[in-house]
C-alpha cells in the first residue's frame, strides 16, 4: 500500500511511497517494517519542548516523496516492495504503558527476521524499541547518535525522554551488554552521566567525529540496535527538534552513519527520534529525518550484495 501523501508521478518517475509493500501479500513476511510511535509524553516529563508526537506522520510524508536510489534502483525497489508499514502504535500518554505497547508491536517482526525502523516520537521511543529487541532473548548492544547521553535517572520512578538508555542498561533481563553514544556535546552532558556511559561502553564527543572514518569504526563494534536522535545534527539543518544543537554533527557524517546502520549485518533495527514538526517551520528537519530512513533502507538493500 502506498505511503500517505505520495505524489502522482509518471510511470518512469516512481517515488518511495509508490513502491512500499508493492510485492507483499497480506500473509507474506516482509524484509523490513516501518512503525510509528507518536508520543512526546516523555519529552514533557523531561521538561523539553513538546511536538515530537507528530513526528512519524511528518517523516512518512517526506519519505513518500523521495525517489528510489538511482545508483541501485532494482535492489532498492525490491527492498521497498518487501517493506511493510505497520502504522502507528496507539498511544495513551502513559509512557511506560506506551513503551510496552511499542515493544509488543515490533517484537513479532524482529522474531520473524525483519529489520525494524521505528519513527519517533521523543527519545523515550528507544526504550520501547529496546524492550522489543530484548524479547528475542539475545544480547543487545546499543549505538546512539546523540548530543546527549540520555542516561538520566527516572523522575519519581517514571521514565522520560532522558532516561531510555539507563533503563536499558539496568533492565532486569540484563540483556543490554554495551551502550555507546556518539555526538555528545561537552556542554550537554553531566560528568556523572559521562562516567556512567563509560562504565557501560564508550562515549564520543562531537569534536572527535570529524574524521569520516569514525562512523565505520563504530559499527565494527557490532551494535544490534541503533538510535538516531536528530538533535545531534547541527541546528542549521535540524532546527525542528526538542533541543537543537549548535556545532552539531554535519549532515554527510550523519547520513553515512544511517547507511552503515542498514548495511551492518549485526544491526536488527533502528529508531529515528525527536523530530518536532511544530518547531520545523520549513520542513528541513523532516526532510533530514526522511533521508535518514532512506539511507537506512539503502544500506539494508546493500546487505545482500
VMD Tcl script that draws the C-alpha trace (Angstrom):
set ca {
  {0.00 0.00 0.00}
  {1.46 3.44 -0.91}
  {2.59 5.71 1.88}
  {0.30 8.65 2.68}
  {0.76 11.82 0.61}
  {2.66 10.08 -2.16}
  {2.66 12.45 -5.15}
  {1.21 11.49 -8.51}
  {4.07 11.00 -10.97}
  {4.65 9.33 -14.32}
  {5.46 5.62 -14.52}
  {9.15 6.32 -15.20}
  {9.41 8.60 -12.15}
  {8.34 6.41 -9.20}
  {8.63 7.59 -5.62}
  {9.37 5.66 -2.44}
  {5.72 5.96 -1.46}
  {4.54 4.15 -4.60}
  {6.81 1.14 -4.03}
  {6.22 0.49 -0.33}
  {4.88 -3.03 0.14}
  {4.09 -3.43 -3.55}
  {5.11 -7.11 -3.67}
  {3.77 -8.17 -0.25}
  {0.76 -10.41 0.15}
  {-1.22 -10.00 3.35}
  {0.40 -13.08 4.90}
  {3.90 -12.56 3.46}
  {6.90 -11.96 5.69}
  {8.47 -8.55 4.99}
  {12.20 -7.85 4.83}
  {11.70 -4.65 6.84}
  {8.94 -2.91 8.74}
  {8.19 0.71 9.50}
  {6.27 1.65 12.64}
  {5.45 4.99 14.24}
  {5.49 5.90 17.92}
  {3.60 9.22 18.09}
  {4.47 10.11 21.68}
  {6.18 13.06 23.32}
  {4.89 12.39 26.84}
  {8.44 11.51 27.86}
  {9.71 14.82 26.47}
  {7.14 16.65 28.59}
  {8.20 14.71 31.67}
  {11.81 15.67 30.95}
  {10.98 19.37 30.65}
  {11.63 19.51 26.91}
  {9.76 21.24 24.11}
  {6.80 19.10 23.02}
  {5.81 18.40 19.43}
  {7.52 15.08 18.63}
  {4.18 13.25 18.79}
  {3.53 14.40 15.22}
  {6.98 13.24 14.06}
  {6.01 9.90 12.48}
  {3.41 11.46 10.18}
  {5.84 14.15 9.02}
  {8.59 11.61 8.33}
  {6.25 9.46 6.26}
  {5.11 12.46 4.20}
  {8.69 13.48 3.43}
  {9.83 9.89 2.79}
  {6.98 9.22 0.35}
  {8.20 12.00 -1.98}
  {11.78 10.75 -2.30}
  {12.87 8.71 -5.31}
  {14.40 5.23 -5.10}
  {18.18 5.00 -5.05}
  {19.21 5.99 -8.59}
  {22.56 4.20 -8.19}
  {20.96 0.83 -7.40}
  {17.29 1.18 -8.40}
  {16.40 -2.51 -8.76}
  {17.91 -3.51 -5.44}
  {16.32 -0.59 -3.63}
  {12.93 -1.11 -5.27}
  {12.99 -4.79 -4.31}
  {13.53 -3.91 -0.66}
  {10.79 -1.26 -0.71}
  {8.37 -3.70 -2.32}
  {9.02 -6.10 0.57}
  {8.77 -3.49 3.35}
  {5.56 -3.16 5.34}
  {4.28 -0.04 7.08}
  {2.69 -1.24 10.32}
  {1.15 2.16 11.02}
  {1.40 3.88 14.39}
  {1.22 2.41 17.86}
  {-1.95 3.59 19.61}
  {-0.50 5.63 22.49}
  {-2.39 6.84 25.55}
  {0.09 9.26 27.11}
  {1.23 6.78 29.77}
  {4.93 6.49 28.92}
  {5.55 3.07 30.44}
  {2.39 1.50 29.01}
  {3.07 3.03 25.61}
  {6.64 1.73 25.59}
  {5.33 -1.76 26.36}
  {2.81 -1.39 23.53}
  {5.61 -0.43 21.13}
  {7.60 -3.49 22.18}
  {4.58 -5.74 21.56}
  {4.06 -4.21 18.11}
  {7.70 -4.54 17.00}
  {8.80 -7.84 18.58}
  {6.94 -10.21 16.21}
  {8.59 -8.65 13.17}
  {12.03 -8.89 14.76}
  {11.37 -12.52 15.65}
  {10.47 -13.17 12.01}
  {13.79 -11.69 10.88}
  {12.56 -8.32 9.61}
  {14.61 -5.16 10.09}
  {12.63 -2.71 12.23}
  {12.61 1.06 11.65}
  {10.82 2.93 14.44}
  {9.74 6.52 13.84}
  {9.55 8.66 16.98}
  {8.35 10.38 18.96}
  {10.57 11.56 21.75}
  {13.63 9.59 22.76}
  {11.50 7.53 25.13}
  {10.88 5.65 21.88}
  {14.28 3.97 22.26}
  {13.38 2.10 25.44}
  {10.27 0.64 23.84}
  {12.46 -0.37 20.91}
  {14.95 -1.96 23.31}
  {12.16 -3.94 25.01}
  {11.23 -5.38 21.62}
  {14.86 -6.35 20.95}
  {15.14 -7.90 24.42}
  {12.18 -10.19 23.72}
  {14.43 -12.07 21.31}
  {16.37 -13.24 24.37}
  {19.69 -12.24 22.81}
  {22.28 -9.65 23.93}
  {21.55 -6.09 22.81}
  {24.42 -3.71 22.01}
  {23.20 -0.15 21.53}
  {24.79 2.62 19.47}
  {23.16 6.02 20.00}
  {23.85 9.05 17.78}
  {23.01 11.91 20.09}
  {24.17 15.22 21.55}
  {23.08 13.96 24.98}
  {23.87 10.79 26.93}
  {20.20 10.12 27.83}
  {21.12 8.10 30.90}
  {19.35 10.33 33.42}
  {17.74 8.83 36.47}
  {13.98 8.29 36.46}
  {11.81 11.15 37.71}
  {9.87 9.96 40.75}
  {10.20 6.45 39.40}
  {8.84 7.43 36.00}
  {10.51 7.08 32.61}
  {11.13 10.05 30.32}
  {12.96 11.06 27.15}
  {16.26 11.48 29.00}
  {16.31 8.04 30.64}
  {15.95 5.33 27.94}
  {19.50 4.00 27.96}
  {19.88 3.88 31.74}
  {16.64 1.91 31.72}
  {18.04 -0.45 29.07}
  {21.32 -0.94 30.92}
  {19.54 -1.59 34.22}
  {16.73 -3.70 32.79}
  {16.02 -6.87 34.73}
  {16.82 -9.02 31.69}
  {20.49 -7.98 31.81}
  {20.49 -8.17 28.01}
  {21.86 -4.69 27.30}
  {25.54 -5.62 27.26}
  {27.00 -2.40 25.85}
  {25.97 1.20 25.30}
  {27.91 3.57 23.05}
  {26.95 7.17 22.30}
  {28.42 9.31 19.52}
  {27.96 13.06 19.02}
  {27.99 14.21 22.64}
  {28.32 17.93 23.29}
  {30.60 18.76 26.25}
  {28.14 21.41 27.43}
  {25.21 18.98 27.30}
  {26.33 16.03 29.41}
  {26.93 15.92 33.16}
  {30.20 14.45 34.40}
  {28.35 11.77 36.36}
  {26.43 10.72 33.26}
  {29.61 10.61 31.18}
  {31.23 8.36 33.79}
  {28.13 6.13 33.77}
  {28.29 5.74 29.98}
  {31.99 4.94 30.04}
  {31.43 2.31 32.71}
  {29.00 0.55 30.38}
  {30.54 1.19 26.98}
  {32.02 4.26 25.30}
  {31.35 7.95 24.69}
  {32.46 10.01 21.69}
  {32.25 13.79 21.67}
  {31.12 15.61 18.58}
  {34.56 17.18 18.04}
  {36.13 13.71 17.76}
  {33.86 12.73 14.87}
  {35.20 14.98 12.12}
  {37.23 12.10 10.70}
  {34.91 10.45 8.12}
  {36.39 7.05 9.03}
  {34.97 7.23 12.56}
  {31.42 6.03 11.75}
  {32.77 2.90 10.05}
  {34.91 2.16 13.11}
  {31.94 2.46 15.46}
  {29.98 -0.17 13.54}
  {32.91 -2.55 13.90}
  {31.65 -2.93 17.48}
  {28.68 -4.92 16.10}
  {25.75 -2.95 17.52}
  {22.40 -4.72 17.30}
  {20.23 -1.62 17.79}
  {20.96 1.93 16.64}
  {19.18 5.10 17.76}
  {19.27 8.36 15.78}
  {18.37 11.44 17.81}
  {18.08 14.30 15.33}
  {19.25 16.81 17.92}
  {22.79 15.54 17.31}
  {22.79 17.31 13.93}
  {23.71 20.97 13.68}
  {20.66 23.20 14.13}
  {21.22 24.79 10.71}
  {19.97 21.50 9.26}
  {17.84 20.24 12.17}
  {16.11 23.16 13.89}
  {12.86 21.26 14.45}
  {13.85 19.17 17.45}
  {13.23 19.30 21.17}
  {16.78 20.53 21.92}
  {18.58 21.91 18.82}
  {22.38 21.69 18.73}
  {24.91 24.41 18.00}
  {28.03 22.95 16.35}
  {26.23 19.65 15.89}
  {27.16 16.80 13.56}
  {27.48 17.55 9.84}
  {24.81 16.03 7.60}
  {27.16 13.87 5.46}
  {28.52 12.12 8.55}
  {25.00 11.63 9.93}
  {23.71 10.11 6.71}
  {26.77 7.88 6.45}
  {26.00 6.64 9.97}
  {22.45 5.81 8.89}
  {23.62 3.97 5.78}
  {26.04 1.92 7.86}
  {23.31 1.01 10.34}
  {21.36 -0.52 7.47}
  {24.43 -2.10 5.90}
  {25.85 -3.71 9.08}
  {24.63 -7.33 9.39}
  {24.53 -7.29 13.21}
  {22.04 -4.41 13.36}
  {18.46 -5.65 13.76}
  {16.70 -2.31 13.96}
  {16.97 1.45 14.25}
  {14.86 4.31 15.52}
  {14.77 7.94 14.37}
  {13.55 10.29 17.08}
  {12.92 13.84 18.30}
  {11.55 15.40 15.10}
  {9.15 18.10 16.27}
  {7.16 19.38 13.28}
  {5.66 22.40 15.14}
  {9.24 23.65 15.57}
  {10.23 22.85 11.96}
  {8.94 25.86 10.06}
  {10.22 25.00 6.58}
  {10.26 21.21 6.94}
  {14.02 20.85 6.65}
  {14.27 18.62 9.75}
  {11.51 16.36 8.46}
  {13.41 16.05 5.19}
  {16.57 15.13 7.08}
  {14.64 12.55 9.12}
  {13.22 11.05 5.91}
  {16.70 10.94 4.35}
  {17.91 9.16 7.47}
  {15.28 6.46 6.92}
  {16.12 6.41 3.19}
  {19.79 5.78 3.99}
  {18.86 3.03 6.45}
  {16.89 1.35 3.66}
  {19.67 1.94 1.16}
  {22.16 0.25 3.47}
  {19.79 -2.62 4.13}
  {19.28 -3.11 0.40}
  {23.05 -3.44 0.02}
  {23.40 -6.20 2.61}
  {22.73 -8.96 0.10}
  {25.41 -7.71 -2.29}
}
mol new
graphics top color blue
foreach p $ca { graphics top sphere $p radius 0.5 }
foreach p [lrange $ca 0 end-1] q [lrange $ca 1 end] { graphics top cylinder $p $q radius 0.2 }
display resetview
